[in-house]
Amino acid sequence: GNSQEIDMITQAITLKHGFMVGGNAHKDIVLREPTLGDMMAAEEEAPVYNQIAFRAALACRCIEKVDGFDGVITLNMMRALKPADWRIIAKAVDDMEAAGNA
């Protein structure tokens, strides 16, 4: 493993509706705290003043694992999320950022 991964905070969360992939809902995901690199990459995908788009691009990069799905979660998949699921993801990222800054 990579030494810089040691102190990465991760959080497992369960979505209400999930990511739809090929007719299946994938609800159990693992997020990791964002790095500066994630923030820079998200900024390239969505300007920071588009708050939700930026947060979604950032969260998208922080999804480590989706139960039952081996592919990569794309921004288009994020766009298809129900707002209730987005709130769960956004809160988890916020919590990890706060913990990482403590």
TITI-342544 format. One record per residue: residue number from 1; x, y, z of N, C-alpha, C, CB in turn. Coordinates in Angstrom, 2 decimals. Glycine has a CB too. Layout:
<sites>
[NUM [X Y Z] [X Y Z] [X Y Z] [X Y Z]]
...
</sites>
This chain:
<sites>
[1 [0.81 -1.21 0.00] [0.00 0.00 0.00] [0.84 1.26 0.00] [-0.91 0.01 1.18]]
[2 [0.18 2.35 -0.23] [0.83 3.65 -0.32] [0.83 4.29 1.07] [0.12 4.58 -1.36]]
[3 [1.96 4.80 1.50] [2.07 5.32 2.87] [1.12 6.48 3.13] [3.50 5.75 3.15]]
[4 [0.77 7.25 2.11] [-0.09 8.40 2.36] [-1.55 8.00 2.55] [0.03 9.39 1.21]]
[5 [-1.87 6.72 2.34] [-3.24 6.27 2.53] [-3.53 5.93 3.99] [-3.52 5.06 1.66]]
[6 [-2.49 5.88 4.81] [-2.65 5.41 6.18] [-3.65 6.23 6.98] [-1.32 5.42 6.88]]
[7 [-3.56 7.54 6.89] [-4.43 8.35 7.75] [-5.65 8.90 7.02] [-3.64 9.49 8.33]]
[8 [-6.04 8.24 5.94] [-7.24 8.64 5.23] [-8.47 8.18 6.00] [-7.26 8.07 3.80]]
[9 [-9.36 9.12 6.27] [-10.61 8.77 6.93] [-11.57 8.22 5.86] [-11.24 10.02 7.66]]
[10 [-12.22 7.11 6.18] [-13.26 6.59 5.27] [-14.54 6.41 6.07] [-12.81 5.23 4.59]]
[11 [-15.65 6.40 5.36] [-16.94 6.23 6.02] [-17.86 5.40 5.14] [-17.58 7.59 6.35]]
[12 [-18.45 4.36 5.72] [-19.42 3.54 4.99] [-20.81 4.12 5.24] [-19.36 2.03 5.45]]
[13 [-21.56 4.31 4.18] [-22.92 4.84 4.32] [-23.88 4.03 3.47] [-22.97 6.35 3.92]]
[14 [-25.14 4.09 3.83] [-26.19 3.40 3.06] [-27.16 4.45 2.55] [-26.93 2.32 3.93]]
[15 [-27.37 4.43 1.25] [-28.28 5.38 0.61] [-29.72 4.87 0.69] [-27.87 5.64 -0.86]]
[16 [-30.68 5.77 0.58] [-32.10 5.36 0.60] [-32.50 4.71 -0.73] [-33.00 6.58 0.89]]
[17 [-32.03 5.31 -1.81] [-32.44 4.84 -3.14] [-31.29 4.20 -3.91] [-33.03 6.00 -3.95]]
[18 [-30.13 4.79 -3.81] [-28.93 4.20 -4.41] [-28.63 4.67 -5.83] [-29.05 2.73 -4.41]]
[19 [-27.48 4.21 -6.30] [-27.08 4.43 -7.69] [-27.71 3.33 -8.53] [-25.51 4.44 -7.85]]
[20 [-28.42 3.74 -9.59] [-29.02 2.74 -10.48] [-28.02 2.34 -11.55] [-30.32 3.28 -11.12]]
[21 [-27.70 1.05 -11.60] [-26.80 0.54 -12.63] [-27.46 -0.69 -13.24] [-25.38 0.19 -12.04]]
[22 [-27.78 -0.59 -14.53] [-28.39 -1.71 -15.22] [-29.63 -2.25 -14.51] [-27.40 -2.82 -15.39]]
[23 [-30.46 -1.33 -14.01] [-31.70 -1.75 -13.36] [-31.54 -2.18 -11.91] [-32.28 -2.87 -14.13]]
[24 [-30.31 -2.18 -11.40] [-30.08 -2.54 -10.00] [-29.72 -1.30 -9.19] [-28.96 -3.59 -9.88]]
[25 [-30.25 -1.23 -7.98] [-29.92 -0.11 -7.08] [-28.77 -0.53 -6.18] [-31.16 0.31 -6.23]]
[26 [-27.71 0.28 -6.16] [-26.56 0.02 -5.30] [-26.55 1.07 -4.20] [-25.21 0.02 -6.11]]
[27 [-26.80 0.62 -2.96] [-27.03 1.56 -1.87] [-25.88 1.67 -0.88] [-28.26 1.18 -1.13]]
[28 [-25.07 0.64 -0.79] [-23.98 0.66 0.20] [-22.70 1.14 -0.44] [-23.77 -0.75 0.83]]
[29 [-22.20 2.28 0.05] [-20.99 2.84 -0.54] [-20.00 3.22 0.55] [-21.33 4.06 -1.41]]
[30 [-18.74 3.30 0.17] [-17.70 3.76 1.08] [-17.09 5.03 0.49] [-16.60 2.66 1.31]]
[31 [-17.06 6.07 1.31] [-16.46 7.34 0.91] [-15.15 7.52 1.66] [-17.42 8.53 1.19]]
[32 [-14.23 8.25 1.04] [-13.02 8.65 1.77] [-12.97 10.17 1.80] [-11.72 8.07 1.10]]
[33 [-12.21 10.69 2.75] [-12.15 12.16 2.85] [-11.46 12.71 1.61] [-11.39 12.60 4.14]]
[34 [-11.88 13.90 1.15] [-11.27 14.50 -0.03] [-9.86 15.02 0.24] [-12.14 15.63 -0.56]]
[35 [-9.02 14.93 -0.77] [-7.68 15.53 -0.71] [-7.72 16.85 -1.49] [-6.59 14.56 -1.29]]
[36 [-6.66 17.60 -1.38] [-6.56 18.84 -2.15] [-6.64 18.51 -3.64] [-5.23 19.59 -1.83]]
[37 [-6.01 17.41 -4.04] [-6.06 16.99 -5.45] [-7.49 16.74 -5.92] [-5.23 15.72 -5.65]]
[38 [-8.29 16.13 -5.05] [-9.70 15.91 -5.39] [-10.41 17.25 -5.60] [-10.42 15.10 -4.28]]
[39 [-10.10 18.21 -4.72] [-10.74 19.53 -4.82] [-10.33 20.23 -6.11] [-10.37 20.39 -3.61]]
[40 [-9.06 20.12 -6.46] [-8.58 20.77 -7.69] [-9.23 20.13 -8.91] [-7.04 20.66 -7.79]]
[41 [-9.32 18.80 -8.90] [-9.93 18.11 -10.04] [-11.42 18.44 -10.13] [-9.73 16.58 -9.91]]
[42 [-12.09 18.50 -8.98] [-13.53 18.83 -8.97] [-13.75 20.24 -9.50] [-14.12 18.70 -7.55]]
[43 [-12.83 21.14 -9.17] [-12.93 22.52 -9.62] [-12.82 22.62 -11.14] [-11.84 23.37 -8.96]]
[44 [-12.03 21.71 -11.73] [-11.91 21.70 -13.19] [-13.21 21.20 -13.83] [-10.73 20.80 -13.64]]
[45 [-13.90 20.29 -13.13] [-15.14 19.73 -13.66] [-16.32 20.66 -13.44] [-15.43 18.38 -13.03]]
[46 [-16.30 21.41 -12.34] [-17.42 22.29 -12.00] [-16.89 23.45 -11.18] [-18.53 21.52 -11.21]]
[47 [-17.14 24.68 -11.63] [-16.63 25.84 -10.89] [-17.18 25.87 -9.46] [-17.00 27.14 -11.61]]
[48 [-16.38 26.35 -8.53] [-16.75 26.36 -7.12] [-18.03 27.16 -6.87] [-15.62 26.93 -6.29]]
[49 [-18.26 28.20 -7.67] [-19.47 29.00 -7.43] [-20.73 28.22 -7.78] [-19.42 30.30 -8.25]]
[50 [-20.62 27.13 -8.55] [-21.76 26.21 -8.74] [-21.67 25.19 -7.60] [-21.72 25.49 -10.17]]
[51 [-22.12 25.63 -6.43] [-21.85 24.89 -5.21] [-22.21 23.40 -5.29] [-22.59 25.51 -4.08]]
[52 [-23.42 23.09 -5.73] [-23.85 21.69 -5.74] [-23.04 20.90 -6.76] [-25.35 21.58 -6.04]]
[53 [-22.83 21.48 -7.94] [-22.07 20.78 -8.98] [-20.64 20.49 -8.50] [-22.04 21.60 -10.29]]
[54 [-20.04 21.48 -7.84] [-18.68 21.29 -7.33] [-18.66 20.21 -6.25] [-18.13 22.62 -6.77]]
[55 [-19.59 20.28 -5.30] [-19.64 19.29 -4.23] [-19.88 17.89 -4.79] [-20.74 19.65 -3.20]]
[56 [-20.73 17.81 -5.82] [-21.01 16.51 -6.44] [-19.78 15.96 -7.14] [-22.18 16.63 -7.43]]
[57 [-19.06 16.83 -7.85] [-17.83 16.40 -8.53] [-16.80 15.94 -7.51] [-17.25 17.55 -9.41]]
[58 [-16.75 16.62 -6.38] [-15.82 16.26 -5.32] [-16.21 14.93 -4.69] [-15.76 17.37 -4.24]]
[59 [-17.48 14.80 -4.33] [-17.95 13.57 -3.69] [-17.76 12.37 -4.61] [-19.43 13.70 -3.30]]
[60 [-17.99 12.60 -5.91] [-17.84 11.56 -6.92] [-16.43 10.94 -6.86] [-18.10 12.14 -8.32]]
[61 [-15.42 11.78 -6.67] [-14.03 11.32 -6.60] [-13.72 10.61 -5.30] [-13.08 12.48 -6.78]]
[62 [-14.55 10.86 -4.28] [-14.30 10.31 -2.94] [-15.00 8.97 -2.72] [-14.74 11.30 -1.87]]
[63 [-15.76 8.52 -3.70] [-16.43 7.23 -3.56] [-15.41 6.13 -3.83] [-17.66 7.11 -4.53]]
[64 [-15.05 5.41 -2.78] [-14.04 4.37 -2.86] [-14.63 3.07 -3.39] [-13.40 4.14 -1.50]]
[65 [-15.84 2.77 -2.95] [-16.40 1.45 -3.21] [-17.92 1.56 -3.24] [-15.93 0.42 -2.15]]
[66 [-18.51 0.84 -4.17] [-19.96 0.71 -4.24] [-20.26 -0.78 -4.22] [-20.58 1.42 -5.53]]
[67 [-21.02 -1.22 -3.22] [-21.31 -2.64 -3.08] [-21.98 -3.20 -4.32] [-22.18 -2.88 -1.87]]
[68 [-21.43 -4.25 -4.89] [-22.03 -4.92 -6.03] [-21.78 -4.25 -7.36] [-23.48 -5.03 -5.82]]
[69 [-20.93 -3.22 -7.38] [-20.63 -2.50 -8.62] [-19.14 -2.24 -8.69] [-21.44 -1.17 -8.72]]
[70 [-18.51 -2.71 -9.78] [-17.05 -2.59 -9.87] [-16.59 -1.40 -10.69] [-16.48 -3.84 -10.47]]
[71 [-17.53 -0.74 -11.35] [-17.15 0.37 -12.21] [-16.87 1.64 -11.43] [-18.22 0.63 -13.23]]
[72 [-16.69 2.71 -12.17] [-16.44 4.01 -11.57] [-17.75 4.81 -11.57] [-15.31 4.79 -12.33]]
[73 [-18.02 5.46 -10.45] [-19.21 6.33 -10.39] [-18.89 7.61 -11.16] [-19.62 6.66 -8.90]]
[74 [-19.72 7.92 -12.13] [-19.49 9.10 -12.97] [-20.37 10.26 -12.49] [-19.78 8.78 -14.47]]
[75 [-20.05 11.44 -12.99] [-20.88 12.61 -12.65] [-22.31 12.43 -13.15] [-20.27 13.88 -13.26]]
[76 [-22.48 11.76 -14.29] [-23.84 11.53 -14.78] [-24.62 10.64 -13.83] [-23.80 10.89 -16.18]]
[77 [-23.93 9.66 -13.21] [-24.60 8.81 -12.22] [-24.94 9.63 -10.98] [-23.69 7.60 -11.84]]
[78 [-24.05 10.56 -10.62] [-24.33 11.44 -9.49] [-25.57 12.29 -9.79] [-23.11 12.35 -9.18]]
[79 [-25.67 12.76 -11.03] [-26.80 13.62 -11.41] [-28.13 12.90 -11.28] [-26.63 14.12 -12.85]]
[80 [-28.10 11.57 -11.43] [-29.33 10.78 -11.38] [-29.75 10.47 -9.94] [-29.15 9.48 -12.15]]
[81 [-28.93 10.82 -8.96] [-29.26 10.55 -7.56] [-30.50 11.32 -7.11] [-28.09 10.88 -6.66]]
[82 [-31.25 10.72 -6.23] [-32.35 11.43 -5.58] [-31.74 12.40 -4.57] [-33.35 10.43 -4.88]]
[83 [-32.38 13.57 -4.36] [-31.85 14.55 -3.40] [-31.61 13.97 -2.00] [-32.80 15.71 -3.30]]
[84 [-32.46 13.04 -1.57] [-32.27 12.44 -0.23] [-30.92 11.72 -0.16] [-33.42 11.44 0.09]]
[85 [-30.56 11.01 -1.23] [-29.27 10.31 -1.27] [-28.13 11.31 -1.32] [-29.20 9.36 -2.48]]
[86 [-28.31 12.37 -2.10] [-27.27 13.40 -2.18] [-26.98 13.99 -0.80] [-27.68 14.51 -3.17]]
[87 [-28.06 14.24 -0.03] [-27.86 14.81 1.31] [-27.05 13.87 2.19] [-29.22 15.11 1.96]]
[88 [-27.29 12.57 2.08] [-26.54 11.59 2.88] [-25.04 11.63 2.50] [-27.12 10.14 2.68]]
[89 [-24.78 11.65 1.19] [-23.39 11.69 0.71] [-22.71 13.00 1.11] [-23.33 11.51 -0.83]]
[90 [-23.41 14.13 0.89] [-22.83 15.44 1.18] [-22.51 15.57 2.67] [-23.79 16.56 0.74]]
[91 [-23.39 15.06 3.52] [-23.16 15.14 4.96] [-21.94 14.30 5.35] [-24.42 14.66 5.73]]
[92 [-21.81 13.12 4.75] [-20.66 12.25 5.07] [-19.35 12.93 4.68] [-20.79 10.88 4.34]]
[93 [-19.32 13.56 3.49] [-18.11 14.27 3.06] [-17.83 15.45 3.98] [-18.26 14.76 1.60]]
[94 [-18.87 16.18 4.34] [-18.71 17.30 5.28] [-18.14 16.84 6.61] [-20.06 18.00 5.51]]
[95 [-18.72 15.74 7.13] [-18.25 15.21 8.43] [-16.78 14.81 8.37] [-19.10 13.99 8.84]]
[96 [-16.39 14.18 7.27] [-14.98 13.75 7.14] [-14.06 14.93 6.98] [-14.81 12.80 5.96]]
[97 [-14.50 15.94 6.26] [-13.68 17.16 6.12] [-13.49 17.81 7.48] [-14.33 18.16 5.13]]
[98 [-14.58 17.87 8.27] [-14.50 18.47 9.59] [-13.57 17.66 10.49] [-15.91 18.56 10.22]]
[99 [-13.67 16.33 10.42] [-12.81 15.46 11.24] [-11.35 15.59 10.81] [-13.26 13.99 11.14]]
[100 [-11.14 15.71 9.50] [-9.78 15.83 8.98] [-9.14 17.16 9.35] [-9.78 15.68 7.47]]
[101 [-9.98 18.17 9.60] [-9.46 19.49 9.95] [-9.28 19.66 11.45] [-10.39 20.56 9.42]]
[102 [-9.76 18.68 12.21] [-9.71 18.79 13.68] [-8.28 18.68 14.18] [-10.58 17.70 14.34]]
</sites>
